[in-house]
Amino acid sequence: RFEMFVGTDLGGVWAYIAGRNSELILTVNELEKLDQQINIYPNPSNTGLFNIDLKEINQELNCQVYDNLGQLLMENDKIFGSAQLDLSGMSKGIYSVVFKSFGQFVSIRKIVIQ
């Protein structure tokens, strides 16, 4: 895998990340766009059930849930469009939901079970 980050004259950053066959995976601008299109609701939740809305994203994302100690609790490799995240068996508290695309970090969201 090849990664190159280049600063621009206007203070921005361009990213070129290539896989095994030198295909372009995602630029920084594409990652920012994906981040803005992820919606988790209701948050906070009384039941531990959360809806994930990715309807504007035309690709599968990987979703990982971590507790406040950083331990991986759950992983879903293929979320496309919308999904339900069932943490009903978990204790009340704050959890981190990490989204990745092509192995790249896309977004992190904090969710709360009351």
C-alpha positions, 0 to 999 in steps of 0.5 A: 500500500502506498500513501502520499499526503501533499500540502497545498498553497491554501493550507489544504491537504491532498491524499493519494492512497493506493492499494496493491494495483495502484488504484486510488482508494479515497482522498481526504475530501472524499473521507470528509464527505463520507463522515458528514453522511453518517447518521446514528439515532436515537442518541442517546438511547434508552434501549441500546438500539441505534439506527445507522443511516448511510443512505447517501453513501454508495459503498459498504462501510465497516463498523466497530464498537468500542467501550470506554476502555478501548476494547472492541465489543462488536464488528460489522464488516458490511453496512450498506444503506442502513442498519440497526446497531443492537447494544441492548445487552450492554451496560449504560454508558458511552461507546465509540462507533468507528467507521472504516472504508477500504481499511481507512478510518472514515469517522468516529461517533460517540453514542450513549446508552441511558 
